Amino acid sequence: MYLDIHAHFAEEGYDEREELNKIARAGVEKIVLASDTVAHSFTHARIAAVNCGVYFTAGVHPSECAAYSQEARQTLFALCAEEKCVAVGEIGLDYHYPGFDKQKQREAFLSQILLAEQARLPVQIHSRDCAEDMLCILREMKTHLRFGFLLHCYSHGAQMMDDFLSLGAYFSFGGVTCFHNAKKVCESVKRCPAERLLSETDSPYLSPFRGEKNTPANIPVIVKRIAQLREEEEERMKNQIAENALRLFPKLGG
């Protein structure tokens, strides 16, 4: 079973029905629509509710944390109770662009980790240009992450993987693995324990085909590349990823 554990549809210009048909033709059986605002969480919940094999996360992205409030938290908690909400996310830290509010990001991140614990859900984590702070927060919050967490589109390098693994991390990789200059990511793919590795696209971003809009239909291309990097059989890799996804996100089995 091919899975895309992290894609975005809300306000991304997809023809919903056409895209879902394309994904099915590619053999991708399950996708998780990752949300970055409350509004997008609602949009993804609607899409998931009426489409077989589509699931969603509820959460506020660090770049959108100015809009995070107690009211937003209550709304997200209600969404977490829906049958096809598999995780809280994507949440985390992002220090890439100038003008970020480090304290506000931290507050929103911690609050949503506690929300996930209350909802008995894992979390999907966005972590960009913030490796040391991320590691510190995950260590600090380790006891509240008992339902698991995923570092999506992992980019902090193979040398830091053991630190995150010690806290229980899973890692997902996407189209960047197909880039010729992505040595750091490819080394992480090789080093990642087989039982902690997942596949994603982060659609519509980071297509394995430069210059094209990404789609969950590209998952077979990504899984093939991951298998090549790890010198494993593609079918075995596909099955391992599916097993990992169902372990971390039990509601995917529903």
Secondary structure as the mmCIF struct_conf table of DSSP 4:
data_model
#
loop_
_struct_conf.conf_type_id
_struct_conf.id
_struct_conf.beg_label_comp_id
_struct_conf.beg_label_asym_id
_struct_conf.beg_label_seq_id
_struct_conf.end_label_comp_id
_struct_conf.end_label_asym_id
_struct_conf.end_label_seq_id
STRN STRN1 TYR A 2 ALA A 7
TURN_TY1_P TURN_TY1_P1 ALA A 10 GLU A 11
BEND BEND1 GLU A 12 GLU A 12
HELX_RH_AL_P HELX_RH_AL_P1 GLU A 16 ARG A 25
TURN_TY1_P TURN_TY1_P2 ALA A 26 GLY A 27
STRN STRN2 VAL A 28 LEU A 33
BEND BEND2 ASP A 36 THR A 37
HELX_RH_AL_P HELX_RH_AL_P2 VAL A 38 ALA A 49
TURN_TY1_P TURN_TY1_P3 VAL A 50 VAL A 50
BEND BEND3 ASN A 51 ASN A 51
TURN_TY1_P TURN_TY1_P4 CYS A 52 GLY A 53
STRN STRN3 VAL A 54 ALA A 58
HELX_RH_3T_P HELX_RH_3T_P1 PRO A 62 ALA A 67
HELX_RH_AL_P HELX_RH_AL_P3 GLN A 70 CYS A 80
TURN_TY1_P TURN_TY1_P5 ALA A 81 ALA A 81
BEND BEND4 GLU A 82 GLU A 82
TURN_TY1_P TURN_TY1_P6 GLU A 83 LYS A 84
STRN STRN4 CYS A 85 ASP A 94
BEND BEND5 HIS A 96 TYR A 97
TURN_TY1_P TURN_TY1_P7 PRO A 98 GLY A 99
HELX_RH_AL_P HELX_RH_AL_P4 LYS A 102 ALA A 119
TURN_TY1_P TURN_TY1_P8 ARG A 120 ARG A 120
STRN STRN5 VAL A 123 ARG A 128
BEND BEND6 ASP A 129 ASP A 129
HELX_RH_AL_P HELX_RH_AL_P5 ALA A 131 GLU A 140
TURN_TY1_P TURN_TY1_P9 MET A 141 MET A 141
HELX_RH_3T_P HELX_RH_3T_P2 LYS A 142 HIS A 144
TURN_TY1_P TURN_TY1_P10 ARG A 146 PHE A 147
STRN STRN6 PHE A 149 LEU A 151
TURN_TY1_P TURN_TY1_P11 HIS A 152 CYS A 153
BEND BEND7 HIS A 156 HIS A 156
HELX_RH_3T_P HELX_RH_3T_P3 ALA A 158 MET A 160
HELX_RH_AL_P HELX_RH_AL_P6 MET A 161 LEU A 165
TURN_TY1_P TURN_TY1_P12 SER A 166 GLY A 168
STRN STRN7 ALA A 169 PHE A 173
HELX_RH_3T_P HELX_RH_3T_P4 GLY A 175 CYS A 178
TURN_TY1_P TURN_TY1_P13 HIS A 180 ASN A 181
HELX_RH_AL_P HELX_RH_AL_P7 LYS A 183 ARG A 191
BEND BEND8 CYS A 192 CYS A 192
HELX_RH_3T_P HELX_RH_3T_P5 ALA A 194 ARG A 196
STRN STRN8 LEU A 197 SER A 199
TURN_TY1_P TURN_TY1_P14 SER A 203 PRO A 204
BEND BEND9 TYR A 205 LEU A 206
BEND BEND10 PRO A 208 PHE A 209
TURN_TY1_P TURN_TY1_P15 ARG A 210 GLY A 211
BEND BEND11 GLU A 212 GLU A 212
HELX_LH_PP_P HELX_LH_PP_P1 LYS A 213 ASN A 214
HELX_RH_3T_P HELX_RH_3T_P6 PRO A 216 ASN A 218
HELX_RH_AL_P HELX_RH_AL_P8 ILE A 219 ARG A 230
TURN_TY1_P TURN_TY1_P16 GLU A 231 GLU A 231
HELX_RH_AL_P HELX_RH_AL_P9 GLU A 234 LEU A 248
HELX_RH_3T_P HELX_RH_3T_P7 PRO A 250 GLY A 253
#
